[in-house]
């Protein structure tokens, strides 16, 4: 299910109508069911991966919090990270390595017939894997307590506004908003509707209209040159920004309507002056995740 579809619009209207009349615990159960339905609408077969990631990291965090031995704590965090990275690496890169291995054997005149599996990439797997990994690492560092309620944690992982296209959220920001009762202000409703409208404009008016121009230039065998290639480059740059930023703004808007704040993920990156500033304004949640969980530790 994509945000710019009638399916999502009807889905969100029903979910939001129920959400506004339910108490806090009922809201969380509704978000849990709605988020899994949202994911299943793309391909129900991958619900098991989402559930497995949730169960493994929920359990690992609880064990980490109760463990006193440094060896046991390192074991638990290693098992969690190993599971997540193995799952992510397999689904992301199996086809690449299988094709590369086949091509290598073909270069030596050998046919590799057994590599025939084509692995479908589960939508959003990078986003929810990074979310759960950062949570387990934060619990390991004792920066956040482990979640007590499994449904609350499952909502944190699978929360449908950010599930398939981000932003990548931290437990310190999102989990307390799920655990505690929420009050929706009139300002949040106004801001949420504005963000949704702006996001749909970016996605439908900008990205979708520029996509045919970019595709016509970069399709194999088109043979474009000169100014046409330059126009294609600019069209693609604006298309990918409209797609990604539009989705992020729709996610923030729908979440605001439910009283849950998500971080800003794009801050007009094409208006900055340096590559360093661009890095800080494009996909902000990913750049800060890499900084805090990869660059600084290394």
N, C-alpha and C positions, 0 to 999 in steps of 0.2 A: 504494500500500500504506500503510495507516494502522496506527499502533501498537496500537490496540485491535481488532485483527482476528486471526482464527486463522491467516490467511496470514502475518502478521508473526511470530506466535509460532513457527510451524513453521519459517519462514525463519531466525529468530534461533537456534533450537535447533541447526539443521544448521550454520549459520555458526560458532557458538560451539564446537561439538564439534570442527570442523576447526581452528579458530583455536588451541585449546589444545594441539594436537599438532604444529603446524607451527613451523618456525624463523622468525626475524624476517622475512627477505625473503619467505618463503612467506606469512606473515601479511599483509604489505602487499599482495601480489598478490591474496590472498583478499579483503581489504577493498576493493580496487579493483574487482574483479569483482562482489562482493556489493553495493557501493554503486551501481554502474551497473544491476544487476538490480533493486535496490530502487526506483530512479528509473523504470526502464522499466516496472515493474509498474503505475505510474500512467498513463503514456503514453509508449511507446517513441519516438514521433516527436520528442520534445523532447530526446532524448539528444544530438542534434547541437548544440543550444544549449549544453548543459553542457560538451560536449567542446570546442566552439569557444572558450568563455570560458576554459577551462583552457589550451588551446594558446596563445591570444593573450597571456594574462598570464604564462604560463611563459616565453614567448619575450621579451616586453617586459622582464621582470625580468632575464633573462640579458643582454640588450643594455644595459640600464641599468647593470648592475654593471660591464660591461667598457668602457662609454663614458667618455671623459675630458672631452669637450666639453660645456659647459653647454647649448649649443643642441641638440645631439643628445639629451641626456638629457631635456630638456624636450619634445622631439618624441616620444620613445618613451613617456613617461608620458602625454602628451596623447592619443596614438593609443589607448593602453590604456583610459584613462578615457572617451574618446569612444566607443569600441566598447561598453564596458559600459553607459554611460548611455543610449546610443541603443537598445540591445537592451532594457534595462529600461523605458525610456520608451515604446517602441513597444508592447510586450506589455501594459504596465500601463494605458496611456492611449489607445490607438488607438480603442477602442470609445467612450470618453467623448467624444473630440473629433469622431468621425464622427457620433455621435448629436446632438451640439451643433450641428454644421454643418448637418445635415439639418433640425433644428428651426428654425434661423435662416432657412434658405431657405423653409421652410413658412410662417413668419410673414409672408413677403412674397408668399405665394401661388405659390411655385415648388416643384416636386417634384424632389428630388435622388435619382435612382434609382441612380447609379453607386456610392454608398457602401453596399454590401451585405455587405461582408466582416465576419464576426464572428470576432474574434481570441480564441482560447482562451488564458487566462493560464497559463503553465507553473508548476507547483507549485514553491515554494521559490526562485523566480528572484531575489527580493529578498535572501534570505539568502546564496546563494552568490555573487551579484554583489557584495554588500558585503564578503564575505570576500576575494574576489580583488582588489577595489579597495584595501582596506586593506593587503594584502600588497604590491602594486605601489608604493603610496605609501611604505610603510616601506622598501622597497628603494631607492626614489628618495631618501629622506632618509638613506640609509645606516645605518638602525637595525637592519636584519636583512640577512644575506647571501641572495643568490638561491639557490633550491633547485637542486641539481645533478641529482638523479634525477627523471625525469618521473613515474614511478609514485608516488613519495612525494608529489610535489606534487599529482597527480591525486587521491590519497587525501585529502590536506588539504582540497581543494575539495569533493569529493563524499562525504566521510565520512558514512555513512548515518544515524547517530544524530541529527546536527544538521542534516541537509540540508534538510528541508522545514519545520521549525518552530523552528530555532535551538537554542541560543543562537548569536549571531554571534561567531565566534572569530577571534583574532588569530594571525598567523604566529608571533609570539614565544612564544605559549603552546602551540599545537597542533603546529606543524611539528617542533620538536625531539622531541616524544613519538612522532611517526611515524618520523622518521629513525633514532632510537636504539632499540636493543632494549628490550623492555618486560618487566618482572617483575610478576606479578599477586600482590598480597598477600591474605592472608585478610581483613584489614580492608576492602580494596577490594571483595571479594566480598560481605561483610556489608552494607556501605554501599550497594553497587549494588543488591542485592535489596530493601533497605528503600526506596530511592528509587523503584525500579520499582513496588513495592507502593503507596507513597504517591501516585505519579503516576497509576496506574490507578484508585485510589480517587477522586482529584480529577476525572479525566476521566469515568469510568463512573458513579460513585455521585452525584457532585455535579453536574457539567455536564450530563450526559445526562438526568438526572431533572428539572433545572430548565428545560431547553430548551423542553419543551411549554408550561410556564406562561408563559415570556417570549414565545414565539411567539403564544400565544393572545391576549395583550394588544396586541402590536404589529403583528399582521397587518392589512393594509388593510381598512377597512370594519367593524372589530369594534366601534368606538364605546365603548370602555371609558372610565371617568372615575373621579376621586377615588382612593379607597384601592386600587382594582384597578390603576390605572396605577402607583401607588407600589410595590405588590408586584411589578409587572412590571419596574420599573426595578431593584429589588434582585435579582430573579431573574436578569435579564440580566447584571448586574454580577458576580454569583457564577458564572454560567454561563461567561462569557468568561474569567474568572480560572481556573476549573477546567479549561477546555479548554487554555488557553495554558500555565499553570503545570504542569498535569498532563503535557502533552507534553514540556515542558522537563525535568521530573524523570525521566520515562521515558528520555529521551535521555541524561541524566547517569548514570542507573543502568546502562543497557546499556553505556555507554562505560566506566564504572568496572569492570565485569566483564571488560573487555578490557584493563585496565591503563592506560587513557587518561582523563585528568581534563578535564572541561568546567567552565566557570565557572557559578556560581549565577546564574540569570536572574530569579528572583522571590524577594523576601525579605519575605513577609507585608505587601504594600503597603497593604491595607485597615486595618491596625492602626497606621499612622503618623498624625501629628497635623497635618502641613502639606503643601501642594502640592509644596514643594521636596523634602521627604522622600519623597513618593509618587513623584516623578520618579526618585529614586535607588533605589527599591525595585521598580519595575515595569519589566519588560523591560530589565534592567540592561545587557545587552550592546548594545542599540540606543542607549540614552541615552549610554553612554560612547563609542560609535562616533561619534555625532553631535557630542559634545563635542570629541573628539580630531581628527576629520577634517573637520569643518565649522565648528563654533562658534569654536574657538580659532584656526584659520587665518584665518577671516574677521575 
